[in-house]
Amino acid sequence: MENLNTQGRYKRGQIYFVKSTHKEVGTEQWADRPAVIVSNDENNKCSTAVEVCYMTTRPKTDLPTHFITNQALRPSTVICEQVTTVYNERIGEWIGELSPEEMQRLDKCLEISLGLEKTKPKEPPGN
C-alpha cells in the first residue's frame, strides 16, 4: 500500500506505518510500527507533523489507556498513554482506519491518559 496522503492532509483515526528515526529508551515506542493519527483534522491540514498513538501486536497489560483494534494488518493494541509527535515525512504506507466505535474507545482512552475525563462539578463547601 502506498501513502495516499501526499499533501500532508492526514485524518484523525487513520492508521499508517511510521518509520523510526530514534532509538527506543525504556518503554518508549519508536520502532517501525503502525500508528493511529490522533491529532485534529484542522491542524493536520496545514501542519508538517501529526500526533499519533503507536500500536503493538505484543501482549500488553490491560490498562484503561489501551484498546485492541482489528483494523491494522493484525490485531493490535493502541497505546494511548504514549502520544507522540511525528513529522509527516516519517509517515509511510496507509494501513486502515478506525471504525466509529473504535474512535469512541480511542477518545475515552485519551481522556483517561491526559486527565481530561469529564467529572461532575463539586458542590461548594457548606451546601
MMTF fields as JSON, N, C-alpha, C and O atoms, coordinates in Angstrom:
{
  "mmtfVersion": "1.0.0",
  "mmtfProducer": "UNKNOWN",
  "numBonds": 507,
  "numAtoms": 508,
  "numGroups": 127,
  "numChains": 1,
  "numModels": 1,
  "chainsPerModel": [1],
  "groupsPerChain": [127],
  "chainIdList": ["A"],
  "bondAtomList": [4, 2, 8, 6, 12, 10, 16, 14, 20, 18, 24, 22, 28, 26, 32, 30, 36, 34, 40, 38, 44, 42, 48, 46, 52, 50, 56, 54, 60, 58, 64, 62, 68, 66, 72, 70, 76, 74, 80, 78, 84, 82, 88, 86, 92, 90, 96, 94, 100, 98, 104, 102, 108, 106, 112, 110, 116, 114, 120, 118, 124, 122, 128, 126, 132, 130, 136, 134, 140, 138, 144, 142, 148, 146, 152, 150, 156, 154, 160, 158, 164, 162, 168, 166, 172, 170, 176, 174, 180, 178, 184, 182, 188, 186, 192, 190, 196, 194, 200, 198, 204, 202, 208, 206, 212, 210, 216, 214, 220, 218, 224, 222, 228, 226, 232, 230, 236, 234, 240, 238, 244, 242, 248, 246, 252, 250, 256, 254, 260, 258, 264, 262, 268, 266, 272, 270, 276, 274, 280, 278, 284, 282, 288, 286, 292, 290, 296, 294, 300, 298, 304, 302, 308, 306, 312, 310, 316, 314, 320, 318, 324, 322, 328, 326, 332, 330, 336, 334, 340, 338, 344, 342, 348, 346, 352, 350, 356, 354, 360, 358, 364, 362, 368, 366, 372, 370, 376, 374, 380, 378, 384, 382, 388, 386, 392, 390, 396, 394, 400, 398, 404, 402, 408, 406, 412, 410, 416, 414, 420, 418, 424, 422, 428, 426, 432, 430, 436, 434, 440, 438, 444, 442, 448, 446, 452, 450, 456, 454, 460, 458, 464, 462, 468, 466, 472, 470, 476, 474, 480, 478, 484, 482, 488, 486, 492, 490, 496, 494, 500, 498, 504, 502],
  "bondOrderList": [1, 1, 1, 1, 1, 1, 1, 1, 1, 1, 1, 1, 1, 1, 1, 1, 1, 1, 1, 1, 1, 1, 1, 1, 1, 1, 1, 1, 1, 1, 1, 1, 1, 1, 1, 1, 1, 1, 1, 1, 1, 1, 1, 1, 1, 1, 1, 1, 1, 1, 1, 1, 1, 1, 1, 1, 1, 1, 1, 1, 1, 1, 1, 1, 1, 1, 1, 1, 1, 1, 1, 1, 1, 1, 1, 1, 1, 1, 1, 1, 1, 1, 1, 1, 1, 1, 1, 1, 1, 1, 1, 1, 1, 1, 1, 1, 1, 1, 1, 1, 1, 1, 1, 1, 1, 1, 1, 1, 1, 1, 1, 1, 1, 1, 1, 1, 1, 1, 1, 1, 1, 1, 1, 1, 1, 1],
  "groupList": [{"groupName": "MET", "atomNameList": ["N", "CA", "C", "O"], "elementList": ["N", "C", "C", "O"], "formalChargeList": [0, 0, 0, 0], "bondAtomList": [1, 0, 2, 1, 3, 2], "bondOrderList": [1, 1, 2], "singleLetterCode": "M", "chemCompType": "L-PEPTIDE LINKING"}, {"groupName": "GLU", "atomNameList": ["N", "CA", "C", "O"], "elementList": ["N", "C", "C", "O"], "formalChargeList": [0, 0, 0, 0], "bondAtomList": [1, 0, 2, 1, 3, 2], "bondOrderList": [1, 1, 2], "singleLetterCode": "E", "chemCompType": "L-PEPTIDE LINKING"}, {"groupName": "ASN", "atomNameList": ["N", "CA", "C", "O"], "elementList": ["N", "C", "C", "O"], "formalChargeList": [0, 0, 0, 0], "bondAtomList": [1, 0, 2, 1, 3, 2], "bondOrderList": [1, 1, 2], "singleLetterCode": "N", "chemCompType": "L-PEPTIDE LINKING"}, {"groupName": "LEU", "atomNameList": ["N", "CA", "C", "O"], "elementList": ["N", "C", "C", "O"], "formalChargeList": [0, 0, 0, 0], "bondAtomList": [1, 0, 2, 1, 3, 2], "bondOrderList": [1, 1, 2], "singleLetterCode": "L", "chemCompType": "L-PEPTIDE LINKING"}, {"groupName": "THR", "atomNameList": ["N", "CA", "C", "O"], "elementList": ["N", "C", "C", "O"], "formalChargeList": [0, 0, 0, 0], "bondAtomList": [1, 0, 2, 1, 3, 2], "bondOrderList": [1, 1, 2], "singleLetterCode": "T", "chemCompType": "L-PEPTIDE LINKING"}, {"groupName": "GLN", "atomNameList": ["N", "CA", "C", "O"], "elementList": ["N", "C", "C", "O"], "formalChargeList": [0, 0, 0, 0], "bondAtomList": [1, 0, 2, 1, 3, 2], "bondOrderList": [1, 1, 2], "singleLetterCode": "Q", "chemCompType": "L-PEPTIDE LINKING"}, {"groupName": "GLY", "atomNameList": ["N", "CA", "C", "O"], "elementList": ["N", "C", "C", "O"], "formalChargeList": [0, 0, 0, 0], "bondAtomList": [1, 0, 2, 1, 3, 2], "bondOrderList": [1, 1, 2], "singleLetterCode": "G", "chemCompType": "PEPTIDE LINKING"}, {"groupName": "ARG", "atomNameList": ["N", "CA", "C", "O"], "elementList": ["N", "C", "C", "O"], "formalChargeList": [0, 0, 0, 0], "bondAtomList": [1, 0, 2, 1, 3, 2], "bondOrderList": [1, 1, 2], "singleLetterCode": "R", "chemCompType": "L-PEPTIDE LINKING"}, {"groupName": "TYR", "atomNameList": ["N", "CA", "C", "O"], "elementList": ["N", "C", "C", "O"], "formalChargeList": [0, 0, 0, 0], "bondAtomList": [1, 0, 2, 1, 3, 2], "bondOrderList": [1, 1, 2], "singleLetterCode": "Y", "chemCompType": "L-PEPTIDE LINKING"}, {"groupName": "LYS", "atomNameList": ["N", "CA", "C", "O"], "elementList": ["N", "C", "C", "O"], "formalChargeList": [0, 0, 0, 0], "bondAtomList": [1, 0, 2, 1, 3, 2], "bondOrderList": [1, 1, 2], "singleLetterCode": "K", "chemCompType": "L-PEPTIDE LINKING"}, {"groupName": "ILE", "atomNameList": ["N", "CA", "C", "O"], "elementList": ["N", "C", "C", "O"], "formalChargeList": [0, 0, 0, 0], "bondAtomList": [1, 0, 2, 1, 3, 2], "bondOrderList": [1, 1, 2], "singleLetterCode": "I", "chemCompType": "L-PEPTIDE LINKING"}, {"groupName": "PHE", "atomNameList": ["N", "CA", "C", "O"], "elementList": ["N", "C", "C", "O"], "formalChargeList": [0, 0, 0, 0], "bondAtomList": [1, 0, 2, 1, 3, 2], "bondOrderList": [1, 1, 2], "singleLetterCode": "F", "chemCompType": "L-PEPTIDE LINKING"}, {"groupName": "VAL", "atomNameList": ["N", "CA", "C", "O"], "elementList": ["N", "C", "C", "O"], "formalChargeList": [0, 0, 0, 0], "bondAtomList": [1, 0, 2, 1, 3, 2], "bondOrderList": [1, 1, 2], "singleLetterCode": "V", "chemCompType": "L-PEPTIDE LINKING"}, {"groupName": "SER", "atomNameList": ["N", "CA", "C", "O"], "elementList": ["N", "C", "C", "O"], "formalChargeList": [0, 0, 0, 0], "bondAtomList": [1, 0, 2, 1, 3, 2], "bondOrderList": [1, 1, 2], "singleLetterCode": "S", "chemCompType": "L-PEPTIDE LINKING"}, {"groupName": "HIS", "atomNameList": ["N", "CA", "C", "O"], "elementList": ["N", "C", "C", "O"], "formalChargeList": [0, 0, 0, 0], "bondAtomList": [1, 0, 2, 1, 3, 2], "bondOrderList": [1, 1, 2], "singleLetterCode": "H", "chemCompType": "L-PEPTIDE LINKING"}, {"groupName": "TRP", "atomNameList": ["N", "CA", "C", "O"], "elementList": ["N", "C", "C", "O"], "formalChargeList": [0, 0, 0, 0], "bondAtomList": [1, 0, 2, 1, 3, 2], "bondOrderList": [1, 1, 2], "singleLetterCode": "W", "chemCompType": "L-PEPTIDE LINKING"}, {"groupName": "ALA", "atomNameList": ["N", "CA", "C", "O"], "elementList": ["N", "C", "C", "O"], "formalChargeList": [0, 0, 0, 0], "bondAtomList": [1, 0, 2, 1, 3, 2], "bondOrderList": [1, 1, 2], "singleLetterCode": "A", "chemCompType": "L-PEPTIDE LINKING"}, {"groupName": "ASP", "atomNameList": ["N", "CA", "C", "O"], "elementList": ["N", "C", "C", "O"], "formalChargeList": [0, 0, 0, 0], "bondAtomList": [1, 0, 2, 1, 3, 2], "bondOrderList": [1, 1, 2], "singleLetterCode": "D", "chemCompType": "L-PEPTIDE LINKING"}, {"groupName": "PRO", "atomNameList": ["N", "CA", "C", "O"], "elementList": ["N", "C", "C", "O"], "formalChargeList": [0, 0, 0, 0], "bondAtomList": [1, 0, 2, 1, 3, 2], "bondOrderList": [1, 1, 2], "singleLetterCode": "P", "chemCompType": "L-PEPTIDE LINKING"}, {"groupName": "CYS", "atomNameList": ["N", "CA", "C", "O"], "elementList": ["N", "C", "C", "O"], "formalChargeList": [0, 0, 0, 0], "bondAtomList": [1, 0, 2, 1, 3, 2], "bondOrderList": [1, 1, 2], "singleLetterCode": "C", "chemCompType": "L-PEPTIDE LINKING"}],
  "groupTypeList": [0, 1, 2, 3, 2, 4, 5, 6, 7, 8, 9, 7, 6, 5, 10, 8, 11, 12, 9, 13, 4, 14, 9, 1, 12, 6, 4, 1, 5, 15, 16, 17, 7, 18, 16, 12, 10, 12, 13, 2, 17, 1, 2, 2, 9, 19, 13, 4, 16, 12, 1, 12, 19, 8, 0, 4, 4, 7, 18, 9, 4, 17, 3, 18, 4, 14, 11, 10, 4, 2, 5, 16, 3, 7, 18, 13, 4, 12, 10, 19, 1, 5, 12, 4, 4, 12, 8, 2, 1, 7, 10, 6, 1, 15, 10, 6, 1, 3, 13, 18, 1, 1, 0, 5, 7, 3, 17, 9, 19, 3, 1, 10, 13, 3, 6, 3, 1, 9, 4, 9, 18, 9, 1, 18, 18, 6, 2],
  "groupIdList": [1, 2, 3, 4, 5, 6, 7, 8, 9, 10, 11, 12, 13, 14, 15, 16, 17, 18, 19, 20, 21, 22, 23, 24, 25, 26, 27, 28, 29, 30, 31, 32, 33, 34, 35, 36, 37, 38, 39, 40, 41, 42, 43, 44, 45, 46, 47, 48, 49, 50, 51, 52, 53, 54, 55, 56, 57, 58, 59, 60, 61, 62, 63, 64, 65, 66, 67, 68, 69, 70, 71, 72, 73, 74, 75, 76, 77, 78, 79, 80, 81, 82, 83, 84, 85, 86, 87, 88, 89, 90, 91, 92, 93, 94, 95, 96, 97, 98, 99, 100, 101, 102, 103, 104, 105, 106, 107, 108, 109, 110, 111, 112, 113, 114, 115, 116, 117, 118, 119, 120, 121, 122, 123, 124, 125, 126, 127],
  "secStructList": [7, 7, 7, 1, 7, 6, 6, 1, 7, 7, 7, 6, 6, 3, 3, 3, 3, 3, 7, 7, 7, 1, 7, 7, 7, 6, 6, 7, 7, 7, 1, 1, 3, 3, 3, 3, 3, 7, 1, 7, 2, 2, 2, 2, 2, 2, 7, 1, 3, 3, 3, 3, 3, 3, 3, 3, 7, 1, 7, 7, 7, 7, 7, 6, 6, 3, 3, 3, 3, 1, 1, 1, 1, 1, 7, 3, 3, 3, 3, 3, 3, 3, 3, 3, 3, 3, 3, 4, 4, 4, 3, 3, 3, 3, 3, 3, 3, 7, 7, 2, 2, 2, 2, 2, 2, 2, 2, 2, 2, 2, 2, 2, 2, 2, 6, 7, 7, 7, 7, 7, 7, 7, 7, 7, 6, 6, 7],
  "xCoordList": [0.839, 0.0, 0.88, 1.922, 0.469, 1.258, 0.637, -0.502, 1.412, 0.912, -0.011, 0.455, -1.302, -2.293, -2.425, -3.163, -1.743, -1.922, -0.668, 0.009, -0.356, 0.908, 0.947, 2.033, -0.187, -0.208, -0.209, -0.376, -0.031, 0.028, -1.314, -1.378, -2.378, -3.71, -4.182, -5.107, -3.531, -3.874, -5.141, -5.447, -5.867, -7.135, -7.035, -6.411, -7.668, -7.731, -8.402, -9.447, -7.791, -8.331, -7.726, -7.935, -6.973, -6.303, -5.085, -4.455, -4.766, -3.624, -2.583, -2.878, -1.364, -0.246, 0.933, 1.034, 1.818, 3.098, 4.009, 4.132, 4.653, 5.544, 6.973, 7.276, 7.842, 9.253, 10.015, 9.829, 10.861, 11.624, 12.867, 13.519, 13.178, 14.462, 15.129, 16.127, 14.59, 15.088, 15.429, 15.007, 16.193, 16.467, 15.541, 15.427, 14.888, 13.979, 14.745, 15.852, 14.135, 14.668, 13.533, 12.425, 13.802, 12.768, 11.566, 11.703, 10.371, 9.142, 8.678, 7.557, 9.529, 9.159, 8.865, 9.47, 7.939, 7.575, 8.103, 7.417, 9.302, 9.883, 10.16, 10.438, 10.096, 10.434, 9.465, 8.358, 9.899, 8.998, 7.735, 7.795, 6.589, 5.345, 4.147, 4.284, 2.964, 1.752, 1.415, 1.764, 0.73, 0.262, -1.05, -1.283, -1.901, -3.159, -2.997, -2.47, -3.448, -3.361, -4.429, -5.602, -4.01, -4.939, -5.078, -5.952, -4.24, -4.356, -5.587, -6.084, -6.07, -7.316, -7.101, -6.011, -8.157, -8.06, -7.697, -7.023, -8.12, -7.763, -6.254, -5.657, -5.643, -4.181, -3.503, -2.487, -4.052, -3.441, -3.381, -2.497, -4.323, -4.35, -3.153, -2.69, -2.645, -1.611, -0.303, 0.667, -0.254, 0.945, 1.901, 1.497, 3.168, 4.185, 4.368, 5.239, 3.544, 3.642, 2.243, 1.32, 2.102, 0.846, 1.149, 2.279, 0.133, 0.264, -0.305, -1.342, 0.393, -0.027, 0.036, 0.711, -0.677, -0.51, -0.048, -0.705, 1.087, 1.624, 0.791, 0.017, 0.972, 0.257, 1.275, 2.386, 0.88, 1.748, 0.922, -0.253, 1.553, 0.903, 1.32, 0.789, 2.266, 2.714, 1.654, 0.937, 1.554, 0.602, 0.942, 2.106, -0.079, 0.106, -0.763, -1.776, -0.346, -1.151, -2.485, -2.527, -3.559, -4.882, -4.999, -5.281, -4.78, -4.857, -6.023, -6.444, -6.558, -7.655, -7.211, -8.043, -5.914, -5.385, -5.039, -4.405, -5.445, -5.211, -6.546, -7.525, -6.576, -7.686, -7.181, -6.202, -7.86, -7.444, -8.3, -9.52, -7.634, -8.316, -7.915, -6.82, -8.812, -8.524, -8.362, -8.36, -8.226, -8.142, -6.737, -6.56, -5.745, -4.376, -4.173, -5.128, -2.961, -2.671, -2.938, -3.286, -2.771, -3.05, -3.727, -3.613, -4.429, -4.987, -3.877, -2.812, -4.147, -3.114, -3.682, -4.848, -2.837, -3.198, -2.754, -1.597, -3.688, -3.365, -2.911, -3.612, -1.729, -1.093, -1.315, -0.499, -2.42, -2.83, -2.097, -2.243, -1.315, -0.566, 0.755, 1.505, 1.049, 2.291, 1.973, 2.302, 1.332, 1.062, 2.392, 3.151, 2.667, 3.959, 3.748, 2.868, 4.547, 4.523, 5.5, 6.657, 5.037, 5.918, 5.774, 4.682, 6.88, 6.86, 6.263, 6.448, 5.548, 4.858, 5.794, 5.374, 7.051, 7.992, 8.253, 8.726, 7.953, 8.136, 6.934, 7.004, 5.841, 4.631, 4.738, 4.981, 4.549, 4.683, 3.344, 2.453, 3.209, 2.042, 0.775, 0.802, -0.342, -1.661, -2.043, -1.886, -2.545, -2.902, -4.414, -4.971, -5.072, -6.505, -7.049, -6.427, -8.217, -8.886, -9.76, -10.39, -9.789, -10.627, -12.099, -12.476, -12.92, -14.372, -14.897, -14.176, -16.138, -16.707, -16.707, -16.451, -16.989, -16.982, -15.569, -15.38, -14.59, -13.201, -12.749, -11.932, -13.265, -12.932, -13.444, -12.778, -14.617, -15.132, -14.225, -13.958, -13.751, -12.827, -11.506, -10.933, -11.019, -9.797, -9.967, -9.107, -11.068, -11.316, -11.334, -10.756, -11.992, -12.06, -10.671, -10.313, -9.887, -8.522, -7.659, -6.875, -7.796, -7.02, -7.472, -6.638, -8.775, -9.276, -8.644, -8.206, -8.601, -8.011, -6.522, -6.011, -5.828, -4.38, -3.98, -3.004, -4.731, -4.379, -5.084, -4.934, -5.846, -6.526, -7.651, -7.902, -8.335, -9.396, -10.789, -11.768, -10.876, -12.172, -13.141, -12.791, -14.354, -15.386, -15.862, -16.24, -15.835, -16.303, -17.408, -17.509, -18.235, -19.295, -18.662, -17.709, -19.195, -18.67, -18.891, -19.916, -17.926, -18.044, -18.974, -19.015, -19.714, -20.588, -19.723, -18.741, -20.075, -19.322, -19.446, -20.47, -18.433, -18.5, -19.718, -20.06, -20.358, -21.486, -22.826, -23.836, -22.892, -24.19, -24.707, -25.782],
  "yCoordList": [-1.184, 0.0, 1.242, 1.271, 2.243, 3.464, 4.51, 4.374, 5.557, 6.668, 7.482, 8.14, 7.449, 8.126, 9.601, 10.311, 10.075, 11.428, 12.248, 12.664, 12.482, 13.12, 14.601, 15.177, 15.239, 16.661, 16.923, 18.07, 15.916, 16.11, 16.292, 16.769, 15.932, 16.087, 14.757, 14.123, 14.372, 13.128, 13.33, 14.45, 12.265, 12.327, 11.583, 10.527, 12.17, 11.54, 10.176, 10.046, 9.163, 7.814, 6.939, 5.726, 7.54, 6.733, 6.046, 6.564, 4.88, 4.101, 4.061, 3.68, 4.461, 4.451, 3.735, 3.631, 3.247, 2.725, 3.927, 4.763, 4.028, 5.147, 4.624, 3.655, 5.293, 4.899, 5.512, 6.684, 4.725, 5.162, 5.94, 5.636, 6.953, 7.651, 7.759, 8.464, 7.07, 7.157, 5.775, 4.75, 5.778, 4.555, 4.555, 5.557, 3.434, 3.323, 3.37, 2.843, 4.015, 4.034, 3.596, 4.127, 2.632, 2.164, 1.606, 0.726, 2.121, 1.625, 2.483, 2.315, 3.407, 4.217, 3.321, 2.26, 3.753, 3.022, 3.79, 4.674, 3.47, 4.178, 3.282, 3.788, 1.98, 1.082, 1.295, 1.801, 0.901, 0.952, 0.182, -1.007, 0.859, 0.206, 1.027, 2.2, 0.402, 1.152, 2.126, 1.914, 3.193, 4.177, 4.764, 4.867, 5.146, 5.794, 7.294, 7.715, 8.09, 9.547, 10.017, 9.667, 10.826, 11.311, 12.831, 13.367, 13.535, 14.994, 15.375, 14.586, 16.606, 17.02, 17.352, 17.751, 17.18, 17.316, 18.723, 18.875, 19.754, 21.125, 21.335, 21.887, 20.896, 21.002, 20.112, 20.496, 18.938, 18.003, 18.565, 18.199, 19.46, 20.038, 20.93, 21.006, 21.608, 22.611, 22.364, 23.092, 21.369, 21.122, 20.181, 19.379, 20.299, 19.386, 18.179, 17.342, 18.089, 16.971, 16.603, 17.415, 15.374, 14.896, 14.211, 13.789, 14.102, 13.339, 11.95, 11.793, 10.95, 9.565, 8.796, 9.199, 7.689, 6.665, 5.412, 4.93, 4.901, 3.698, 2.482, 2.497, 1.428, 0.175, -0.951, -0.864, -2.008, -3.169, -4.444, -4.469, -5.496, -6.809, -7.645, -8.735, -7.138, -7.869, -7.789, -6.793, -8.833, -8.785, -7.616, -7.394, -6.878, -5.73, -5.897, -6.597, -5.241, -5.191, -4.528, -3.563, -5.037, -4.467, -3.164, -3.174, -2.052, -0.727, 0.047, -0.248, 1.033, 1.829, 2.746, 3.397, 2.799, 3.603, 2.742, 3.226, 1.481, 0.558, 0.083, -0.059, -0.159, -0.915, -1.66, -1.261, -2.742, -3.596, -3.286, -3.149, -3.176, -2.972, -4.076, -4.633, -4.375, -5.327, -4.617, -5.266, -3.287, -2.515, -2.479, -2.045, -2.922, -2.971, -4.317, -5.066, -4.612, -5.861, -7.083, -8.149, -6.923, -7.982, -7.318, -6.103, -8.079, -7.47, -6.76, -7.326, -5.509, -4.672, -3.865, -3.469, -3.626, -2.765, -1.346, -1.111, -0.392, 1.026, 1.516, 1.338, 2.138, 2.54, 4.044, 4.856, 4.406, 5.81, 6.608, 7.829, 5.957, 6.719, 7.246, 7.9, 6.974, 7.458, 8.202, 7.732, 9.366, 10.21, 10.799, 11.338, 10.692, 11.093, 11.967, 11.69, 13.019, 13.851, 13.285, 13.021, 13.098, 12.635, 13.564, 14.05, 13.8, 14.621, 13.823, 12.609, 14.514, 13.863, 13.022, 12.008, 13.426, 12.673, 11.271, 10.406, 11.034, 9.702, 8.795, 7.597, 9.349, 8.559, 7.789, 8.356, 6.479, 5.601, 5.154, 5.969, 3.868, 3.289, 3.409, 3.269, 3.672, 3.672, 2.229, 1.36, 1.97, 0.608, 0.445, -0.562, 1.422, 1.286, 2.487, 3.548, 2.306, 3.392, 2.799, 1.759, 3.477, 3.014, 3.184, 4.113, 2.287, 2.38, 3.481, 3.913, 3.943, 4.937, 4.464, 5.257, 3.185, 2.653, 2.684, 3.0, 2.356, 2.394, 3.831, 4.073, 4.781, 6.188, 6.615, 7.384, 6.13, 6.436, 5.841, 6.483, 4.621, 3.998, 4.759, 4.951, 5.194, 5.995, 7.271, 7.603, 7.984, 9.226, 8.981, 9.759, 7.908, 7.599, 7.299, 7.788, 6.503, 6.182, 7.437, 7.59, 8.338, 9.584, 10.484, 11.118, 10.55, 11.329, 10.844, 11.645, 9.536, 8.964, 9.266, 9.706, 9.033, 9.223, 10.666, 10.915, 11.609, 13.027, 13.719, 14.927, 12.969, 13.55, 14.488, 15.466, 14.212, 15.084, 14.523, 15.014, 13.499, 12.882, 13.912, 14.729, 13.857, 14.767, 14.272, 13.111, 15.168, 14.816, 15.78, 16.889, 15.333, 16.205, 17.344, 17.124, 18.577, 19.683, 19.408, 18.852, 19.799, 19.602, 20.653, 21.8, 20.225, 21.149, 22.092, 21.658, 23.375, 24.287, 23.846, 23.279, 24.095, 23.715, 24.353, 25.503, 23.6, 24.127, 23.931, 24.365, 23.306, 23.076, 21.704, 21.342],
  "zCoordList": [0.0, 0.0, 0.0, 0.655, -0.717, -0.749, 0.165, 0.613, 0.431, 1.222, 0.331, -0.599, 0.596, -0.231, 0.091, -0.592, 1.095, 1.587, 1.322, 2.262, 0.068, -0.288, 0.055, 0.102, 0.294, 0.615, 2.111, 2.525, 2.924, 4.365, 5.025, 6.158, 4.362, 4.948, 5.525, 5.017, 6.577, 7.251, 8.065, 8.475, 8.298, 9.022, 10.346, 10.45, 11.348, 12.662, 12.531, 11.894, 13.141, 13.091, 12.01, 12.01, 11.081, 10.064, 10.668, 11.591, 10.136, 10.604, 9.489, 8.356, 9.834, 8.888, 9.522, 10.745, 8.674, 9.136, 9.337, 8.442, 10.505, 10.813, 10.872, 11.569, 10.119, 10.059, 11.226, 11.552, 11.843, 13.011, 12.609, 11.61, 13.414, 13.287, 14.648, 14.796, 15.64, 17.008, 17.551, 17.015, 18.615, 19.362, 20.572, 21.279, 20.8, 21.94, 23.252, 23.36, 24.254, 25.613, 26.526, 26.441, 27.398, 28.324, 27.593, 26.742, 27.926, 27.309, 26.139, 25.661, 25.665, 24.512, 23.317, 23.16, 22.486, 21.275, 20.068, 19.556, 19.608, 18.465, 17.281, 16.194, 17.441, 16.336, 15.173, 15.356, 13.98, 12.824, 13.175, 13.489, 13.124, 13.535, 13.08, 12.731, 13.086, 12.777, 13.905, 15.067, 13.524, 14.497, 13.996, 12.792, 14.938, 14.591, 14.821, 15.851, 13.87, 13.988, 14.962, 14.827, 15.96, 16.98, 16.971, 17.652, 16.218, 16.152, 15.33, 14.527, 15.55, 14.9, 13.423, 13.011, 12.644, 11.193, 10.737, 9.718, 11.458, 11.058, 11.129, 10.206, 12.22, 12.319, 11.29, 10.71, 11.063, 10.121, 8.703, 7.929, 8.354, 7.006, 6.725, 5.587, 7.754, 7.497, 8.233, 8.019, 9.083, 9.878, 9.158, 8.316, 9.508, 8.975, 9.887, 9.65, 10.934, 11.876, 12.355, 12.299, 12.824, 13.405, 14.724, 14.97, 15.574, 16.812, 16.558, 15.914, 17.076, 16.874, 18.184, 19.131, 18.216, 19.248, 18.521, 17.598, 18.953, 18.323, 18.691, 19.648, 17.904, 18.095, 18.222, 17.699, 18.924, 19.065, 18.969, 19.337, 18.469, 18.446, 19.648, 19.864, 20.43, 21.627, 22.72, 22.82, 23.537, 24.658, 25.587, 25.919, 25.996, 26.88, 28.118, 28.097, 29.195, 30.409, 30.077, 29.315, 30.639, 30.407, 31.194, 32.392, 30.511, 31.127, 30.532, 29.413, 31.254, 30.702, 29.562, 28.93, 29.3, 28.195, 26.984, 26.046, 26.99, 25.874, 25.307, 26.039, 24.0, 23.422, 22.198, 21.568, 21.877, 20.763, 19.541, 19.635, 18.386, 17.114, 16.142, 16.225, 15.233, 14.159, 12.818, 11.772, 12.84, 11.603, 11.014, 9.876, 11.762, 11.247, 10.552, 10.349, 10.197, 9.493, 10.359, 9.851, 11.688, 12.673, 13.866, 14.028, 14.709, 15.921, 16.696, 16.941, 17.075, 17.688, 18.837, 18.822, 19.84, 20.958, 20.646, 20.296, 20.775, 20.626, 21.993, 22.989, 22.036, 23.295, 23.486, 23.051, 24.136, 24.223, 25.294, 25.345, 26.148, 27.152, 26.598, 27.322, 25.331, 24.72, 23.428, 22.339, 23.552, 22.388, 21.934, 22.74, 20.64, 20.092, 18.865, 18.05, 18.729, 17.531, 16.516, 16.842, 15.284, 14.213, 13.012, 12.716, 12.332, 11.127, 9.979, 9.887, 9.111, 8.004, 7.142, 6.584, 7.028, 6.187, 6.729, 5.992, 8.005, 8.596, 8.371, 8.643, 7.88, 7.693, 6.385, 5.32, 6.502, 5.34, 4.798, 4.561, 4.607, 3.956, 4.793, 6.016, 4.103, 4.728, 5.016, 4.158, 6.218, 6.617, 6.754, 6.318, 7.354, 7.59, 8.332, 8.37, 8.922, 9.638, 10.735, 10.548, 11.884, 12.99, 12.644, 11.93, 13.153, 12.996, 13.924, 14.824, 13.724, 14.646, 16.101, 17.007, 16.332, 17.698, 18.28, 19.455, 17.457, 17.926, 18.177, 19.066, 17.411, 17.654, 19.026, 19.719, 19.427, 20.762, 21.828, 22.844, 21.606, 22.561, 22.6, 23.673, 21.435, 21.373, 22.194, 23.01, 21.982, 22.722, 24.225, 24.985, 24.663, 26.095, 26.644, 27.716, 25.927, 26.376, 26.455, 27.391, 25.477, 25.502, 26.65, 27.296, 26.913, 28.051, 29.346, 30.172, 29.518, 30.73, 30.782, 31.812, 29.682, 29.644, 29.932, 30.64, 29.386, 29.512, 30.674, 30.857, 31.457, 32.612, 32.228, 32.932, 31.124, 30.627, 30.865, 30.302, 31.697, 31.958, 32.509, 33.361, 32.011, 32.499, 33.857, 34.018, 34.819, 36.156, 36.554, 36.03, 37.493, 37.985, 38.78, 39.528, 38.621, 39.425, 40.908, 41.304, 41.711, 43.16, 43.737, 43.29, 44.739, 45.46, 46.29, 46.893, 46.327, 47.196, 48.653, 49.035, 49.466, 50.886, 51.557, 51.281, 52.429, 53.196, 52.528, 53.081, 51.378, 50.713, 50.987, 50.508]
}
